[in-house]
Amino acid sequence: MNVRRLIPTAALAGALALAAPALTACSGTPSAGAADGRLAVTASFYPMQFLAEQIGGDRVQVASLTKPGVEPHDLEITPKQTAQLGESDVVLYLKGLQPAVDEAVAQAGVKDTVDAATLTKLDAHGPGGHDHEGAHGEEAGHSEEAGHSEGDGHSHGEAGGDPHVWLDPSKYAEIAKGVGAALEKADPGHAADYRKNTDELVGKLTALDTEFKDGLKNTATRTFITTHAAFGYLAERYGLDQEGISGVDPESEPSPARMKELQERAKKENVTTVFFETLASDKTAKSLAADSGLKTDVLDPLEGITDKSQGADYFEVMRSNLKNLQKALGAK
């Protein structure tokens, strides 16, 4: 991952904060405060934006730091975004996923800042995703005891924890509850609305969890190969075995030995499909598939929604992921 430092621009930031007009969520720039009395919420990337929109409803004005189509791991923050971030009422982000965001949030000093990594337990997942500590029933909190990701050479999240928690609907529901509580605290006058919306969203996520459990209960194989190891929590939740070509960072290049290992694993486990995603290069996945005589398909880590996504929102894309997994794993 390229960790890019932010340039201190206090004078410029002050001028921009005064001059910049309020911006909408689709601009990819945080709002400079909601002029119509709504809560101004800035989200770091799509999974946080979706929670804010679902729970906040028409009581909030939501903006995302990550534009559609941008790979979130690579996001650079502009001085303009940093200045306007400081005028948000609430900031939602996931510490450890986007270093530039972590630094900007620290600089902004917003009172109501929510780190999603503190709302559920993070585990360590490497390319093989075999760490199963704390998979179920854990109390929400930091995963400071979690080990480092094996084999990918990058540290993610708190103490090396894998940050891709939203791909497990049950963990995403835990985060939703924390986000709902934060919005209630920031805007107590509309607490009942936030609570109602949170309960509805958690209900939908619980139903989605059941769909995945039932849909992946009986399959011909339990192993799937994907471009980057973003699906450790999903695999853990539903008893699958994720094999990532690269680690949890999509930029890390697999070694020739890793590619050979995956070819052997695919043969041994009767793997049919190599998955690639919409925001990262599919070159390595297609190369592995061609060398191994396998098919390719999409498994979307839902780090952003574009016109190439197999669905218009979190639930639609997750159901597309389920359908593609069922097909690849030979669900019965």
KEKE-3310 file (N, C-alpha, C; in steps of 0.2 Angstrom, whole numbers, plus 5000, padded with zeros to 4 digits):
npx = (5004:5002:5007:5003:5009:5000:5000:5003:4992:4988:4984:4979:4969:4960:4956:4949:4939:4931:4927:4922:4908:4894:4894:4889:4885:4888:4899:4910:4917:4918:4904:4902:4896:4878:4867:4853:4849:4850:4860:4877:4886:4901:4908:4920:4922:4912:4905:4904:4897:4885:4879:4877:4868:4857:4854:4853:4844:4832:4837:4850:4864:4874:4891:4904:4922:4928:4928:4916:4922:4936:4949:4949:4959:4970:4967:4970:4970:4964:4969:4958:4948:4952:4950:4936:4932:4934:4923:4912:4898:4898:4910:4912:4923:4935:4947:4964:4961:4962:4976:4978:4966:4965:4975:4970:4958:4963:4969:4958:4950:4936:4922:4912:4917:4918:4925:4924:4931:4932:4919:4917:4924:4940:4949:4964:4968:4977:4983:4978:4969:4967:4965:4955:4951:4940:4929:4915:4902:4909:4912:4910:4924:4941:4953:4965:4973:4974:4983:4996:4993:4996:5009:5006:5014:5009:5003:4986:4973:4968:4982:4986:4974:4962:4953:4941:4927:4914:4910:4905:4889:4884:4894:4894:4881:4883:4892:4883:4874:4882:4885:4872:4870:4879:4874:4862:4867:4874:4863:4851:4838:4832:4833:4824:4821:4833:4835:4824:4827:4840:4836:4828:4838:4847:4839:4837:4850:4852:4843:4849:4861:4856:4851:4864:4869:4860:4861:4874:4876:4876:4888:4899:4912:4922:4931:4937:4945:4952:4955:4961:4963:4950:4939:4940:4932:4919:4921:4925:4913:4904:4909:4919:4934:4945:4956:4967:4974:4983:4987:4978:4979:4976:4986:4998:5010:5008:5020:5029:5030:5018:5008:5010:5007:4993:4988:4990:4982:4970:4967:4967:4957:4946:4942:4933:4933:4941:4940:4938:4938:4929:4935:4949:4964:4961:4970:4980:4971:4965:4976:4980:4968:4968:4980:4977:4966:4953:4937:4932:4925:4915:4918:4913:4921:4915:4919:4916:4903:4900:4895:4899:4896:4888:4874:4865:4867:4873:4865:4860:4872:4879:4870:4872:4885:4883:4876:4885:4895:4888:4887:4900:4905:4897:4884:4871)
npy = (4994:5011:5023:5039:5055:5068:5086:5099:5112:5124:5138:5138:5129:5136:5146:5140:5133:5144:5148:5138:5130:5121:5104:5090:5072:5064:5071:5066:5073:5079:5087:5104:5107:5105:5116:5116:5112:5099:5084:5085:5073:5065:5051:5039:5030:5019:5008:5014:5026:5020:5015:5027:5033:5024:5023:5037:5043:5055:5064:5067:5074:5066:5064:5057:5053:5045:5044:5037:5022:5024:5016:5012:5009:5017:5030:5047:5062:5078:5095:5103:5094:5090:5102:5104:5093:5095:5103:5094:5087:5074:5061:5046:5032:5019:5014:5010:5005:5015:5025:5038:5044:5041:5050:5062:5063:5063:5076:5084:5085:5083:5082:5072:5057:5042:5027:5013:5001:4999:4995:4982:4965:4964:4952:4943:4940:4931:4928:4914:4914:4907:4910:4908:4914:4921:4921:4920:4927:4936:4949:4966:4977:4983:4973:4970:4959:4952:4943:4946:4949:4935:4932:4942:4953:4966:4977:4978:4988:4988:4982:4974:4968:4962:4973:4971:4970:4973:4963:4953:4950:4949:4955:4968:4972:4974:4985:4994:4996:5003:5015:5020:5023:5033:5043:5046:5051:5063:5070:5071:5075:5069:5055:5044:5042:5038:5026:5018:5017:5010:4998:4993:4991:4982:4971:4968:4965:4954:4945:4944:4937:4925:4921:4919:4908:4898:4897:4893:4881:4868:4862:4858:4860:4869:4879:4894:4905:4921:4938:4948:4946:4949:4943:4936:4937:4934:4921:4914:4916:4908:4895:4893:4892:4904:4908:4919:4928:4938:4947:4955:4967:4974:4978:4971:4960:4943:4930:4919:4906:4907:4907:4895:4887:4890:4885:4871:4869:4872:4862:4851:4854:4854:4867:4878:4891:4907:4921:4939:4957:4973:4985:4983:4977:4964:4956:4947:4937:4932:4927:4917:4909:4905:4898:4887:4881:4886:4894:4912:4924:4937:4943:4954:4965:4976:4989:5000:5007:5006:5009:4997:4988:4974:4977:4990:4994:4990:4978:4972:4970:4961:4950:4946:4942:4931:4923:4921:4914:4903:4897:4894:4886:4875:4874:4865)
npz = (5000:4996:5007:5008:5013:5021:5016:5027:5027:5034:5032:5019:5021:5030:5022:5012:5019:5022:5009:5002:4994:5000:4997:4988:4991:4980:4975:4980:4990:5006:5015:5018:5030:5034:5028:5029:5042:5043:5049:5046:5039:5036:5027:5025:5015:5004:5011:5024:5020:5016:5028:5035:5026:5026:5040:5044:5035:5030:5039:5038:5029:5018:5014:5004:5006:4997:4980:4968:4960:4963:4970:4987:4996:4990:4991:4991:5000:4998:5001:5002:5005:5018:5025:5024:5030:5043:5046:5047:5056:5060:5058:5050:5049:5045:5053:5048:5036:5026:5026:5023:5026:5039:5044:5041:5048:5061:5060:5058:5070:5074:5084:5086:5081:5073:5073:5064:5067:5080:5084:5082:5082:5076:5066:5061:5045:5032:5015:5014:5024:5037:5050:5064:5075:5087:5079:5080:5091:5099:5110:5105:5101:5102:5092:5099:5102:5091:5079:5067:5049:5039:5028:5018:5020:5024:5036:5042:5049:5066:5076:5065:5061:5049:5040:5032:5037:5034:5025:5031:5035:5048:5056:5051:5055:5068:5068:5062:5073:5081:5074:5073:5087:5088:5080:5086:5098:5093:5087:5097:5097:5086:5089:5090:5077:5072:5079:5075:5061:5062:5068:5058:5048:5054:5055:5041:5038:5046:5040:5027:5031:5035:5022:5016:5024:5022:5008:5006:5012:5008:4997:4983:4984:4996:4994:4988:4976:4975:4970:4979:4997:5003:5008:5020:5033:5028:5023:5035:5042:5035:5034:5024:5013:5010:4997:4993:4980:4981:4996:5010:5005:4989:4981:4983:4976:4970:4973:4962:4967:4975:4966:4960:4970:4972:4960:4962:4974:4969:4960:4969:4978:4969:4963:4954:4949:4947:4956:4952:4954:4953:4955:4955:4946:4935:4929:4935:4940:4929:4922:4931:4930:4916:4916:4924:4919:4923:4926:4926:4937:4945:4961:4972:4983:4988:4990:4984:4974:4957:4939:4934:4944:4951:4955:4963:4976:4993:4997:4985:4978:4987:4986:4973:4974:4982:4974:4964:4971:4975:4962:4958:4968:4968:4973:4981)
capx = (5000:5006:5005:5005:5008:4996:5004:5000:4991:4983:4982:4974:4963:4956:4953:4945:4933:4927:4925:4920:4901:4892:4895:4884:4888:4891:4905:4916:4920:4914:4900:4905:4890:4872:4864:4846:4848:4852:4867:4882:4890:4906:4910:4927:4921:4905:4902:4902:4892:4879:4876:4875:4862:4852:4852:4851:4838:4832:4839:4857:4867:4880:4896:4910:4928:4931:4923:4915:4927:4942:4951:4949:4966:4974:4964:4973:4965:4966:4968:4951:4944:4954:4947:4929:4931:4933:4916:4907:4895:4900:4914:4913:4928:4937:4954:4968:4960:4965:4980:4977:4960:4966:4978:4965:4953:4967:4970:4952:4947:4929:4920:4909:4921:4916:4930:4920:4935:4931:4913:4916:4931:4945:4953:4969:4968:4982:4980:4975:4963:4965:4965:4948:4950:4935:4925:4908:4900:4913:4909:4913:4929:4947:4956:4972:4976:4974:4989:4997:4991:5001:5011:5005:5019:5006:4998:4980:4968:4971:4986:4986:4968:4959:4948:4935:4922:4907:4908:4901:4883:4883:4898:4891:4876:4886:4894:4877:4871:4887:4884:4866:4871:4883:4870:4858:4871:4875:4857:4847:4831:4829:4835:4819:4821:4839:4834:4820:4831:4845:4833:4826:4844:4850:4834:4839:4857:4851:4840:4855:4865:4852:4852:4871:4870:4856:4863:4881:4876:4879:4892:4903:4919:4922:4937:4937:4951:4950:4961:4964:4960:4945:4933:4941:4926:4914:4923:4925:4906:4900:4913:4922:4941:4947:4963:4968:4980:4987:4985:4972:4981:4976:4992:5003:5010:5010:5026:5028:5028:5011:5004:5010:5003:4986:4986:4990:4976:4964:4966:4966:4950:4941:4940:4931:4933:4945:4936:4941:4934:4928:4940:4956:4966:4959:4976:4983:4966:4964:4982:4980:4963:4970:4985:4974:4960:4947:4933:4933:4919:4916:4916:4914:4923:4910:4923:4913:4898:4901:4891:4901:4894:4882:4869:4865:4868:4876:4862:4860:4879:4880:4866:4876:4891:4881:4874:4892:4898:4884:4888:4907:4906:4893:4879:4866)
capy = (5000:5017:5028:5046:5060:5074:5092:5104:5118:5128:5144:5137:5126:5141:5150:5135:5132:5150:5150:5132:5129:5114:5099:5084:5066:5062:5074:5063:5078:5080:5093:5110:5108:5106:5123:5116:5109:5091:5083:5084:5067:5063:5044:5038:5026:5017:5004:5019:5030:5016:5015:5034:5035:5020:5025:5044:5045:5062:5068:5068:5075:5062:5065:5052:5055:5041:5045:5030:5020:5025:5010:5015:5009:5021:5037:5053:5067:5085:5100:5105:5089:5091:5108:5103:5087:5098:5106:5089:5085:5067:5057:5039:5029:5013:5015:5005:5004:5021:5029:5046:5046:5041:5056:5068:5063:5065:5083:5088:5086:5083:5079:5065:5053:5035:5022:5006:4996:4999:4993:4974:4962:4962:4946:4943:4935:4931:4925:4908:4916:4902:4912:4908:4916:4926:4921:4921:4928:4940:4956:4972:4980:4982:4967:4971:4953:4948:4942:4950:4945:4930:4931:4947:4958:4972:4977:4981:4988:4988:4977:4969:4965:4963:4978:4970:4968:4974:4958:4948:4954:4950:4961:4974:4974:4977:4992:4998:4998:5008:5021:5022:5026:5039:5048:5048:5056:5069:5073:5068:5077:5064:5049:5039:5040:5034:5020:5014:5015:5005:4992:4990:4989:4976:4966:4966:4961:4947:4941:4942:4932:4918:4919:4916:4902:4893:4896:4890:4875:4861:4864:4853:4862:4874:4883:4899:4909:4928:4942:4950:4942:4953:4939:4932:4936:4930:4914:4912:4915:4903:4889:4892:4893:4909:4908:4925:4928:4943:4947:4959:4973:4972:4980:4966:4955:4937:4927:4913:4901:4907:4905:4888:4884:4891:4880:4864:4869:4872:4855:4847:4856:4855:4873:4879:4898:4912:4928:4945:4962:4978:4991:4981:4974:4957:4953:4941:4932:4929:4923:4910:4905:4902:4893:4882:4879:4888:4900:4918:4927:4943:4943:4961:4967:4981:4995:5006:5006:5010:5007:4990:4984:4969:4979:4997:4995:4984:4972:4969:4967:4955:4944:4944:4938:4924:4919:4919:4909:4896:4894:4892:4881:4869:4873:4860)
capz = (5000:4996:5012:5006:5019:5020:5017:5031:5024:5038:5029:5013:5024:5033:5016:5008:5023:5021:5003:4998:4995:5002:4992:4989:4992:4974:4973:4983:4994:5012:5015:5023:5035:5031:5029:5030:5048:5044:5052:5041:5040:5031:5027:5022:5009:5003:5017:5029:5017:5015:5034:5036:5023:5029:5047:5045:5031:5028:5044:5038:5023:5019:5009:5005:5004:4991:4974:4965:4955:4966:4975:4993:4999:4987:4992:4993:5003:4996:5007:5002:5009:5024:5028:5025:5035:5050:5047:5048:5063:5062:5053:5050:5045:5047:5054:5046:5029:5022:5030:5022:5030:5047:5046:5040:5053:5067:5060:5058:5077:5074:5091:5085:5076:5074:5070:5064:5069:5087:5085:5081:5083:5070:5066:5056:5039:5027:5009:5015:5028:5041:5057:5065:5082:5088:5073:5082:5098:5103:5112:5101:5104:5098:5092:5100:5103:5085:5076:5060:5043:5037:5021:5013:5021:5026:5042:5041:5054:5073:5077:5060:5060:5043:5040:5028:5041:5031:5020:5035:5037:5056:5059:5048:5059:5074:5066:5061:5079:5084:5070:5075:5093:5087:5077:5091:5102:5089:5086:5101:5095:5081:5091:5089:5070:5070:5082:5071:5055:5064:5069:5051:5044:5057:5053:5034:5038:5049:5034:5022:5034:5034:5015:5015:5028:5019:5001:5006:5017:5004:4991:4981:4987:5001:4993:4982:4975:4974:4968:4985:5002:5007:5010:5026:5037:5024:5023:5042:5044:5032:5034:5017:5013:5005:4995:4990:4975:4985:5003:5011:5001:4982:4977:4984:4970:4972:4971:4957:4972:4977:4960:4959:4976:4970:4955:4966:4978:4964:4958:4975:4981:4964:4962:4947:4947:4950:4956:4951:4957:4949:4956:4955:4940:4934:4925:4938:4941:4922:4920:4935:4927:4910:4917:4927:4915:4927:4924:4930:4938:4949:4968:4974:4990:4990:4993:4980:4969:4950:4934:4933:4950:4950:4959:4965:4983:4997:4997:4979:4976:4991:4984:4967:4977:4985:4968:4960:4975:4974:4956:4958:4973:4966:4979:4980)
cpx = (5004:5003:5008:5004:5004:5001:5000:4999:4986:4980:4977:4968:4958:4952:4947:4938:4928:4923:4921:4912:4900:4892:4891:4888:4891:4897:4911:4920:4916:4910:4903:4899:4884:4868:4856:4844:4849:4859:4871:4887:4895:4908:4916:4926:4914:4902:4900:4896:4885:4875:4873:4868:4856:4849:4850:4845:4838:4834:4846:4859:4874:4885:4901:4916:4931:4926:4922:4920:4934:4943:4953:4956:4971:4972:4969:4968:4968:4965:4961:4946:4945:4951:4940:4927:4930:4927:4910:4904:4898:4904:4914:4918:4930:4945:4958:4967:4963:4969:4979:4971:4961:4970:4974:4960:4957:4968:4963:4949:4940:4927:4917:4912:4920:4921:4926:4924:4934:4924:4911:4923:4934:4949:4959:4968:4973:4979:4976:4969:4962:4965:4957:4947:4945:4930:4917:4907:4904:4910:4913:4918:4935:4950:4963:4976:4977:4981:4990:4995:4997:5002:5010:5010:5016:5003:4992:4976:4972:4975:4986:4980:4965:4953:4941:4929:4915:4905:4905:4895:4882:4888:4896:4885:4878:4889:4888:4874:4876:4886:4877:4866:4874:4879:4865:4861:4872:4869:4851:4839:4828:4831:4831:4820:4827:4838:4830:4824:4836:4842:4831:4832:4847:4845:4836:4845:4856:4848:4845:4859:4862:4852:4859:4872:4866:4859:4870:4881:4879:4882:4897:4910:4918:4927:4936:4943:4949:4956:4964:4960:4955:4940:4935:4935:4920:4915:4923:4917:4902:4904:4917:4930:4943:4954:4964:4975:4986:4984:4979:4973:4981:4982:4998:5004:5012:5016:5024:5027:5021:5007:5004:5006:4996:4984:4985:4984:4970:4962:4964:4959:4944:4938:4939:4932:4938:4941:4941:4936:4933:4933:4947:4957:4964:4965:4978:4978:4965:4970:4982:4974:4965:4976:4983:4968:4953:4943:4935:4926:4920:4914:4918:4916:4919:4914:4920:4908:4900:4896:4893:4899:4888:4877:4870:4867:4871:4872:4861:4867:4881:4876:4869:4882:4889:4879:4880:4895:4895:4886:4895:4908:4902:4888:4873:4859)
cpy = (5006:5022:5035:5050:5066:5080:5097:5110:5122:5134:5143:5133:5131:5145:5146:5134:5138:5150:5144:5131:5122:5110:5093:5078:5063:5065:5071:5068:5079:5087:5098:5112:5108:5112:5122:5112:5102:5090:5082:5078:5066:5056:5043:5034:5022:5013:5009:5024:5027:5016:5022:5035:5031:5022:5032:5046:5052:5067:5070:5070:5071:5063:5059:5055:5052:5041:5038:5028:5021:5019:5013:5015:5014:5029:5042:5059:5074:5090:5103:5101:5089:5096:5107:5097:5090:5101:5101:5089:5079:5064:5050:5036:5022:5013:5009:5003:5009:5025:5036:5048:5046:5047:5062:5069:5065:5073:5087:5089:5087:5079:5072:5061:5046:5031:5015:5000:4994:4996:4985:4972:4961:4956:4947:4937:4936:4929:4919:4909:4910:4904:4913:4910:4921:4926:4923:4923:4932:4947:4961:4975:4979:4975:4967:4965:4949:4948:4946:4945:4941:4931:4937:4953:4965:4972:4981:4982:4988:4981:4971:4966:4967:4968:4977:4967:4968:4968:4952:4952:4955:4955:4968:4977:4977:4984:4996:5000:5003:5015:5024:5026:5033:5045:5050:5053:5063:5073:5070:5070:5072:5057:5043:5037:5036:5027:5015:5012:5010:4999:4988:4987:4983:4970:4963:4963:4954:4942:4939:4937:4925:4916:4916:4909:4897:4891:4893:4884:4869:4863:4858:4854:4868:4880:4888:4903:4916:4932:4945:4947:4947:4949:4934:4931:4933:4923:4911:4911:4909:4896:4888:4893:4898:4908:4914:4925:4933:4943:4952:4966:4971:4974:4975:4961:4948:4934:4921:4907:4901:4905:4898:4884:4884:4886:4873:4864:4869:4865:4850:4848:4856:4862:4874:4886:4902:4918:4934:4950:4968:4984:4989:4978:4967:4953:4946:4935:4928:4925:4916:4906:4901:4897:4886:4879:4880:4893:4906:4921:4933:4941:4950:4962:4973:4987:5001:5003:5010:5007:4999:4985:4980:4971:4986:4999:4989:4978:4968:4966:4961:4949:4942:4940:4931:4920:4916:4914:4902:4893:4891:4886:4875:4868:4869:4862)
cpz = (5000:5001:5010:5012:5016:5020:5021:5027:5028:5035:5024:5016:5026:5027:5013:5012:5023:5015:5000:4999:4998:4996:4993:4989:4985:4971:4975:4988:5000:5012:5020:5028:5031:5033:5031:5037:5049:5047:5046:5042:5034:5032:5023:5015:5009:5008:5023:5027:5018:5022:5036:5033:5025:5036:5048:5041:5029:5033:5043:5030:5023:5013:5010:5002:4998:4985:4971:4960:4958:4971:4982:4996:4996:4988:4994:4995:5001:5002:5007:5006:5016:5028:5029:5029:5042:5051:5048:5055:5065:5056:5055:5046:5048:5048:5052:5039:5024:5026:5029:5025:5037:5049:5046:5046:5060:5066:5061:5065:5077:5081:5090:5079:5077:5070:5070:5067:5076:5089:5084:5082:5077:5071:5061:5051:5034:5020:5009:5020:5033:5048:5059:5072:5082:5082:5075:5089:5102:5104:5107:5105:5100:5098:5093:5101:5096:5082:5069:5054:5041:5030:5016:5014:5023:5032:5041:5048:5061:5074:5072:5058:5053:5043:5036:5031:5038:5027:5024:5038:5045:5059:5057:5052:5066:5073:5065:5068:5082:5081:5072:5082:5093:5084:5082:5096:5099:5088:5090:5100:5090:5083:5090:5082:5069:5073:5078:5064:5056:5065:5063:5048:5047:5055:5046:5034:5041:5044:5029:5025:5034:5027:5013:5018:5024:5012:5001:5010:5014:4998:4989:4983:4991:4999:4987:4982:4972:4973:4974:4991:5006:5010:5016:5031:5034:5025:5030:5044:5041:5030:5027:5018:5008:5003:4991:4986:4979:4992:5004:5007:4994:4978:4978:4978:4973:4969:4966:4961:4974:4972:4959:4964:4975:4965:4958:4970:4974:4962:4963:4977:4976:4963:4955:4944:4950:4950:4955:4954:4952:4949:4956:4948:4940:4931:4928:4939:4934:4920:4924:4932:4921:4911:4920:4924:4919:4924:4928:4931:4943:4956:4971:4981:4992:4993:4989:4975:4962:4945:4932:4938:4948:4955:4961:4972:4987:4996:4991:4977:4981:4989:4977:4969:4979:4979:4964:4964:4975:4967:4956:4963:4972:4972:4976:4983)
residu = (MET:ASN:VAL:ARG:ARG:LEU:ILE:PRO:THR:ALA:ALA:LEU:ALA:GLY:ALA:LEU:ALA:LEU:ALA:ALA:PRO:ALA:LEU:THR:ALA:CYS:SER:GLY:THR:PRO:SER:ALA:GLY:ALA:ALA:ASP:GLY:ARG:LEU:ALA:VAL:THR:ALA:SER:PHE:TYR:PRO:MET:GLN:PHE:LEU:ALA:GLU:GLN:ILE:GLY:GLY:ASP:ARG:VAL:GLN:VAL:ALA:SER:LEU:THR:LYS:PRO:GLY:VAL:GLU:PRO:HIS:ASP:LEU:GLU:ILE:THR:PRO:LYS:GLN:THR:ALA:GLN:LEU:GLY:GLU:SER:ASP:VAL:VAL:LEU:TYR:LEU:LYS:GLY:LEU:GLN:PRO:ALA:VAL:ASP:GLU:ALA:VAL:ALA:GLN:ALA:GLY:VAL:LYS:ASP:THR:VAL:ASP:ALA:ALA:THR:LEU:THR:LYS:LEU:ASP:ALA:HIS:GLY:PRO:GLY:GLY:HIS:ASP:HIS:GLU:GLY:ALA:HIS:GLY:GLU:GLU:ALA:GLY:HIS:SER:GLU:GLU:ALA:GLY:HIS:SER:GLU:GLY:ASP:GLY:HIS:SER:HIS:GLY:GLU:ALA:GLY:GLY:ASP:PRO:HIS:VAL:TRP:LEU:ASP:PRO:SER:LYS:TYR:ALA:GLU:ILE:ALA:LYS:GLY:VAL:GLY:ALA:ALA:LEU:GLU:LYS:ALA:ASP:PRO:GLY:HIS:ALA:ALA:ASP:TYR:ARG:LYS:ASN:THR:ASP:GLU:LEU:VAL:GLY:LYS:LEU:THR:ALA:LEU:ASP:THR:GLU:PHE:LYS:ASP:GLY:LEU:LYS:ASN:THR:ALA:THR:ARG:THR:PHE:ILE:THR:THR:HIS:ALA:ALA:PHE:GLY:TYR:LEU:ALA:GLU:ARG:TYR:GLY:LEU:ASP:GLN:GLU:GLY:ILE:SER:GLY:VAL:ASP:PRO:GLU:SER:GLU:PRO:SER:PRO:ALA:ARG:MET:LYS:GLU:LEU:GLN:GLU:ARG:ALA:LYS:LYS:GLU:ASN:VAL:THR:THR:VAL:PHE:PHE:GLU:THR:LEU:ALA:SER:ASP:LYS:THR:ALA:LYS:SER:LEU:ALA:ALA:ASP:SER:GLY:LEU:LYS:THR:ASP:VAL:LEU:ASP:PRO:LEU:GLU:GLY:ILE:THR:ASP:LYS:SER:GLN:GLY:ALA:ASP:TYR:PHE:GLU:VAL:MET:ARG:SER:ASN:LEU:LYS:ASN:LEU:GLN:LYS:ALA:LEU:GLY:ALA:LYS)
# end
